[in-house]
Structure formats: structure tokens, C-alpha cells
Amino acid sequence: MTWAMLIYKIFRPDEWAALQASGETLGAPVDLADGFVHFSTAAQAAETAAKHFAGVDGLILLALDADNLGDALKWETSRGGALFPHLYRALRLNEVLWAKPLPLVDGQHVFPGDMV
């Protein structure tokens, strides 16, 4: 059995709604500015939330299979020298495996326990 390499995208509610409505997105304002869609691994997601979404409630966490994104997904050095997944094309709704709320509890985002 092969295991999927899941990567994660954090969206604000309006960004998630726009993806659902149009079927694809070039991402959030930071993605548009940088020219690619930013993702995080499970190990990176909490730090990404704390750094870029501190105190923001109502977020949605999306999971995608990195292997399904093809050659447009590049692993590039970013924060602290770690490799982060960046998608150099539109993210398609049909590539999202699941979307779950990312609640804010006592100032911290609570991630699903089954993230891998």
C-alpha cells in the first residue's frame, strides 16, 4: 500500500468560498504576490498558522496529495532553511482531499489530530 504525502493550505473563509465557486484559484493575496500557491507539511502547518494567521478565526484547512499535483509542485527552501511545497499553477477544487475548520481556541489554532 502506498501512502499519500499530504500537504496543507490554510484559507480564510472568503478564499475557500471563492475556490468552491470557481473550481480553481491562484491563492490568497500572498500567493498572488509571490507567484505561487504556498503550502505546508503537517510539521510546518502550526508554525505557518501562528506566523501568518495569528488570531484569525474561521480558517479552513485543506489537505492535498502532493503526488497528484505533478511537476508544477516545487519544494523550495523557505523559513529557517526548510523545504516548503509551492504550486506554480492554479489550485483546483477537485485536488482537495478534504477541508476542515481550523478553530481558534485560547488564541491557538487547533489542528486535526490525524494530520500526517
Secondary structure, DSSP 8 states (H G I E B T S, - for coil): -----EEEEEE-HHHHHHHHHHSEE--SHHHHHHTSEE-B-HHHHHHHHHHHSTT--SEEEEEEEGGGGGGGEEEEE-GGG-EEEEESS-EEGGGEEEEEEE-EETTEE---TT--
